[in-house]
Amino acid sequence: MADLFRPFWREGDDPFRRLVVQTTLRFMEVEAAGGIVLVVAAVIAMIWANVGFGSYDDFWHTHLIVDIGIWSFDQSLQHVVNDVLMVVFFLVVGAEIKREVTHGELRDPRQAALPIAAALGGMLTPAGLYAVLNAGGAGSAGWGIPVATDIAFALGVLALVGRGIPLQLKIFLLTLAVADDVGGILIIAIFYSESIQVEWLAGMVGAVGFLLLVKKLGFRHSGIHAVGGVFLWLTLWEAGVHATLAGVILGLIVPADALYDRQGTIRRIDYLLQRLRHVEEDPDPVVRDRDAHEAFMQIKHVSNEAESPMERLEEGMAPISAFVIVPIFALANAGIKITGDSIDAALSSEIAWGIFLGLLLGKFVGIVGLSALAVKLGIAYKPEQLRWSQLCGAALLAGIGFTVAIFIANLSFDANETELLEAAKIGIFAASIVAAVLGYSLLRYQRSH
């Protein structure tokens, strides 16, 4: 069975793949591409909602019903996107976190100290600012909304700045956003889960135990991880813990080490190529074809295992997350009917202002302030190539909270609290747009000086 995480569209050389697929792949390799697609999807949702809000609302609130006797599922399409499809997004997030911890910047405590301190300040300050503005009010549950940073959007804007930006700045922003995601995931798990069903929680522990046992026994095929992940999602869903966390847990468990190292891969492939040459000397065509097929299959296996399951997961699922799942999420959640009344309501809403100031001002002050304090106290060090003015630009880009911020907003307010949710989304949109423009402008200015 083909690896579930191996993208099928990369194989083949027919005219369709050359003209269409390869062009698409080249676009997808552009760093800003994910952010561009996300913005386009959000704009389409806004146009759809304002041209035909009734059709937009009716479509995403159409119910999908699955009933197999022992288990039933009855949720709107919007909830299917948020609670099922977004598992893929969080799966990639979990894999990114593990990659940074095992092979990336988070592996070295000294290198990770600065972005982790920045992420901590960029979570506590926005949450505190929002809480002060909304203490005791109807929007008090939304304090977690301005905590998150949208990795794809922020890195996309950074890529648009162009050359002249030091690599250390990209690493800083990426590591900050990953650490930010860890905080956001913990907030979702602890504060935005429903009433816990203990018996299903025990099932969740069993699912995690199964995945860890599979890893311990050396099973590396994605199919068995996918089966364990589905069961984990089901137990989390029924337990009342937000089911998308199944993706994060699975991404953290998937093995991060390749079965064969570089030298081992070279030795095995050399041996198999020599064997293949001997096979071609066999006079029996049936035996020759059979042995050649076996050698080719072994070469494919060795090449496949030269990558870790985590790398294969990211290679296969990251494009699906960035270019399919997240845009669909934006389509399902970014559609707000903008009217004079809704703008007036947002301008007088503590929720909208709490989110706007939290993402824009709170992120900036928290990231820059705690970074400077960590460096001054000797807890962290700032690379010489990274100027404080550039770090300020990155702090502004961290205020782009689009995807996860909307996700937490949907968890903060009930479906019948539409006015609160709309105010929250307007605050998210406004802050993300202003943060993107200011961050881009500052970094562009820095690049030319």
Helices and strands as residue ranges (DSSP letters): G 8-10, H 15-16, I 17-21, H 22-28, H 33-51, H 53-60, E 63-67, E 72-76, H 77-80, I 81-85, H 86-102, G 105-107, H 109-134, G 140-147, H 151-161, H 167-191, H 198-216, H 222-239, H 245-253, H 262-279, H 285-305, H 309-320, I 321-325, H 326-333, H 340-347, H 350-357, I 358-362, H 363-376, H 388-397, H 402-412, H 418-447
